[in-house]
Amino acid sequence: MSDLRIRCATPSDIDPVLRFWRDAAEGTSISDDQDGVARLVARDPQALLLAERDGLLVGTAIAGFDGWRCHLYRLAVHPDHRRQGIGSALLAAAEERFVDLGGRRGDAMVLNRNEQAHHTWHAAGYAPQPQWSRWVKHLTA
């Protein structure tokens, strides 16, 4: 794993990240566009973590902290690079960020249908909370 580099995204990474998510991420989000990712990077420059190997983007995670809760989104590893510890390294970097910011608990958005992700999150020590449901309202069309 010594050749893996984890760094924070910059504005120049936005288009490559969007392309990466089309290939590596499960599902889509209303914020998966240039403006959405640009707002994230501008508002919290340390939230979007990128994993690179030999200059190639191989994984991402969004580690958002709103001052109250720690939220994890878009943990994605390129299919050709899975099962090599990249997801674990991204989660470790995210959790370190949360601890440094004073966070107490991380939560993750995980699609119900993404069985492979369930195993990954469980192995990392996360578990679903069946007493909670996610309620959403799209604020834009």
Secondary structure, DSSP 8 states (H G I E B T S, - for coil): -TTEEEEE--GGGHHHHHHHHHHH-SS--TT-SHHHHHHHHHH-TTTEEEEEETTEEEEEEEEEE-SS-EEEEEEEE-GGGTTSSHHHHHHHHHHHHHHHTT---EEE---TT-HHHHHHHHHTT----TT-------S--
